[in-house]
Amino acid sequence: MNIKFLFIISLLFPLLALAETSTCFGTTSNGSLSAGVQLPPEGKNYVGYSIMARLAGRTYVHSEVRDIIVSAYKDLETEQPDKVYKYAETGFKEGGEFKPHKTHRNGLSVDFMTPVKDKSGSSDHLPTNLLNKLGYDIEFDADDHYDDLYIDYDALAAHVVALHKQAKENGYDLWRVIFDPKLQPNLYKTKYGQYLKDHIQFSNKRSWVRHDEHYHVDFSIACK
C-alpha cells in the first residue's frame, strides 16, 4: 500500500465506524446486542453520568438508539435552551446480563438522570458519584427536593417528547417509560402534558426500585 492510500483510509475510518449498524436480539430482559455503540461522553446540553462507568463499558446502546438520543438532545437546544441533561446506565457493547438491572440487555434500554433545578431556578445536574452509587441512591422527599435541588418536570417532559418525536422520525417508537407513578401527574401539568397522554406509555406499576432519581426508557426497534 502506498502512503496516499493509507492516508485516505485513515480519513474514512471514523466515518465507517459511525456508519456501523447494530443488531439487537431477544428482549430487553433476555437478549443481546451485536455491534453496540457508545453514547458520546458529552454534548452542548448533556453529559454522561460517570467517566469510570464509560471506561467500564456501561454506556453502549443500539446504533439507532444512539442516533435518536443525540438528535433529541440537539432538538432540546432550541426547545429548552436553558436546560441541561444527564444520561445514566445503558448496557454493554454485546448486551447480555447487566447487573444490577433486570433489563438493559439488548441495547434498547436507557436510564436518564432526572433533570433538576437549583434554588435560583437554574437547570442543574443531579450529582453522580461513588458516595451515592452514581446517583442511583438519591431519593427525593415529599416536596420533590433533594438537598438544594428539586425536580424539573418541564425539562423531563420536554426530553421524553423529544425522544418520541425523533424515534418516530427515524421509523421507530418508544415502548415504555418508567418513572415513579406517584410523580407522573406532575408531568401532565406541564405544557407537554397532552402530548404525553396521547403518545407515551408510562408504566403504572411500581418497579423494584422507585425510579424518582432517574427515568428508564425502552425503545421499540425490531430485534432478531
PyMOL commands that set and color helices and strands:
alter all, ss='L'
color gray80, all
select helices_A, chain A and resi 3-19+51-55+63-79+130-132+153-169+184-188+193-199
alter helices_A, ss='H'
color red, helices_A
select strands_A, chain A and resi 23-26+31-34+37-38+42-43+46-48+60-61+85-87+109-113+116-117+123-124+145-146+149-151+173-178+214-220
alter strands_A, ss='S'
color yellow, strands_A
deselect
rebuild
show_as cartoon
